[in-house]
Amino acid sequence: MKKIFVLRLSAIILFILSAAAVFSLLHTYTQTDKKQFAFTPTFGDTLGWEFYTVEDGVHKDLNINSVLEIKGTYYLSNTLTQEMEDGSYIFLILDGNNPVAVFLDGSLFYTNCPDSNLQFDNVKFDDIYSFSRGKETRCTLPSGFSGKKLTVATAHGEYPSLPAVKLSAQEIEAEDVMSGVSKETILAAGFAVMALVLLGVWLFAFLQGIRAPQYLLLIAAALLQMFHHLHAYEFISFSSTALDNPFTLFIPVFAVLLPLVWCLTQMKKKS
């Protein structure tokens, strides 16, 4: 009896270790080491940003703690480095909740409020400005930007907050999309293989005269999980398939309920 228990325990441990190894291997294909360059000032580290306002043509320096109290337009400036240019960080990404006007060495090269007064160091945003609330705004830095001073004119929106600034590159964004796609397609393929293996075992048992209809619930659950991840893939790839319908919202619910029903049937058989 003890020997049987040890064998069963060993088999369970071996299965867990094998599953962990497989998932660890596949997980490496859903990650990327390349990240966006965090250029957002914080209360703990301003990252070299200088804050100021301009009143009657006079610059008034601000500390980062007083920025949240500013009414109207304020400015933040920083010098772009050679490291940024060498890293191909050509995309400047800004918080889309606030109006912005971006200057490079005093020359305007991007704004999300084109109807405002956008004179350097005298920016006056309209009371009503158009921007995509909640969406990041982005522009492309010109070549040879290292050593130039980046100045962002902005104003607080509905809720005062520090401006969010990031730098990105084409390679980073491509790898980010690829890792997101891999995360869904690898899982979808895994559940598809699981469903096929379970179906093959069930059919073999059926031909041998073993009737176990409750295992069809596990097969259905694996297939539903596959459809769930394929549907998530659509949001990344913007593809349109038969899964693009309201019924797919219920897939995760049934994917969880079916194994629970299977467990209940097994418990009922043993009782």
Number of C-alpha atoms within 10 A of each C-alpha: 5 7 8 9 10 11 11 12 12 12 12 12 12 12 12 12 12 12 12 12 12 11 13 11 11 16 15 12 14 19 15 14 7 13 14 15 16 12 19 17 18 14 10 7 10 14 13 12 18 17 22 22 21 15 10 7 9 10 13 11 13 16 11 18 10 10 21 13 10 14 10 14 19 22 24 21 19 18 17 15 13 14 10 16 17 10 13 16 20 19 17 18 18 23 20 19 21 26 25 27 25 25 21 20 15 14 12 15 13 18 21 18 18 14 12 17 13 19 13 17 21 16 19 18 21 13 7 10 13 12 17 13 12 10 11 16 21 19 15 15 16 11 9 9 18 16 13 15 16 19 24 25 25 21 25 21 13 8 8 14 14 16 21 17 18 17 23 22 20 12 14 18 14 10 17 19 16 17 18 18 20 19 20 21 19 18 19 24 15 17 21 19 15 17 22 15 13 18 17 12 13 19 15 12 13 13 10 9 9 11 12 11 11 16 20 17 18 23 22 18 24 25 20 25 23 25 21 21 21 20 24 19 19 16 12 13 12 9 10 11 10 7 15 13 10 7 8 16 13 11 19 15 13 15 22 15 14 21 20 15 14 17 16 12 14 13 10 9 8 6 6
